Amino acid sequence: MEKKIGRERREFLRFDASLKMRYKILFSEIEGIATLKNISRGGMGFSVIKGKDLLKDASADFEIDVPGEDYPILTKGKAVWFNKVSAEDASLLSNGVEFVDIRPADKSILLDYAYDRWAEKQSLRNK
């Protein structure tokens, strides 16, 4: 029998996506480069070096590079969670951000990119 630990609180399905992005935490001098790991209609998850992470409720501006696009996707987001990626490497953290301000067209570009990567993986699995 499978035992569930905790309750899943996500509203939207997440799609894996590995994209480079830049960010600047608002009202702070902290900025950096990170790797977007997954995306949903409501937000995104990414990995970042400790000390450059977003504490819960911190807001930031993001620039996300999407292959094939001429310009980066610009969005604002608010950190809703963070944790260690692994016990062995305490210097790498994972952050979850809720979109606060993103143009619908830009959100569609991100979701289409992530969905296309997911569909490619599914077709490879089915071969």
Disulfide bonds with the S-S distance in Angstrom:
none
